[in-house]
Amino acid sequence: MRISVIGCGYLGAVHAAAMASIGHEVVGIDVDAAKIEALSRGEAPFFEPGLDEILRSGVESEQLRFTTDASAAAGATVHFIAVGTPQTKDGDAADLTYVMAAVRALIPHLSPGDIVAGKSTVPVGTAEELAELIAPTGAVLVWNPEFLREGWAVKDTLDPDRLVVGVPATADGERAAELLKEVYHPALAKGTPYIVTNYATAELVKVAANAFLATKISFINAMAEIAEVTGADVTKLADAIGHDARIGRRFLGAGIGFGGGCLPKDIRAFAARAEQLGRGESVAFLREVDAINLRRRDRAVQLVVDALGGNVFGKRVTVLGAAFKPHSDDVRDSPALDAAVRLKGLVADVTVTDPEAIHNAQRVHPQLTYVHDRDEAMRDADALLVVTEWDEYRRELDPGHATGLVKGRVVIDGRNCLDPVSWRAAGWSYYGMGRP
Ligand code: UGA
């Protein structure tokens, strides 16, 4: 099938390459010429395991091409809208500028019967508005939210847990739902659940899922706060409650909390939208989820200060990790980088290292010192702060080896990803988040 994908950021680039890899003829469109050039060479403009391979083979086989020219969308049967919806500069709501611009750019190139499939995360009610906007073209709007995780984006796109399609209650809507099944035929053949809903439900499924995940993380971080004043161990608590299949252990990782381009802005946008709808109280708890999350950053910084005797002035702190999570080079709202910046604000001598994210981190926070080599970064440190649980730190960093590099044997484990027993046995002072 001929497919166009408008917006070639994280979501769109992965979606375009994944759709080409299952045999569709895909054109990716974006206004950013540099991004389009890189993608046209088969190079991902960001770090995502497995993406380069499917990009390259798509481009080489000519199943996949990229352009800045919106008219290239003409002739495609399905047009995916995959642009970003960041937080507005002056508030909590989602900024729909890019979505509106993408749809407006697409409209002149639509033909009757085309399907416009929204993938961006939008406030509930947006699809209804966009449907009206495109109605005169004779194209049909569906809402098809994306649930991919960075670091697993290719797998999540090709083999999702579920597919959700919001359609209008018309014959066109039914036809669109059937046609989208053809787009996703390999996943559906594997038995992936296919859930057809109305627009509002599809839009809400996405924000509800992210709100639930954020709540789960903040729940366990709230338990970490209680553990800190009682001597309990939040990791054991999470293991124990996680054995209850109704609760589950995933996303009960207590630590410095969640960041990235999705969970923080999505819960804020959801709360803002609920308030607009006069139902602010229904999700007022998301404000608390946000507050708990941000307090964990304070806590991580405070642990470093306390561990270094109440003052970090001039102390050499090595921050292990800059990305908001491992397997990603994304530093948007990264708790890791936030902690580094705050320590620098307290006039610590901060060095940051990360296997993939230094380039992006440097662009946002050029005032920090970055060292690519992990061991070099740790040299002569007074304290280590682990804030992104890359294997390089979690599994491969031996406390005995680290001892030979640093000045002070102090480690603050902002992700509860190290083994306290082995670090303490090697003579280190170990501090976890909600662990005695
Ligand atoms: C999230 C959702 O998981 C995806 O399903 C969704 O599609 C995506 O947002 C989106 O809306 O596009 P992502 O932002 O890639 O995906 O990252 P997650 O894996 O959800 O992690 C988010 C943050 O939570 C990270 O900072 C991570 O370190 C933190 N986290 C995760 C914890 O602090 N504890 C945990 O137990 C799990």
Residues whose N, C-alpha, C, O or C-beta is under 5 A from the ligand:
A	BS01	UGA	E146 F147 L148 R149 E150 I217 F251 L252 G253 G257 F258 G259 G260 C262 L263 F324 K325
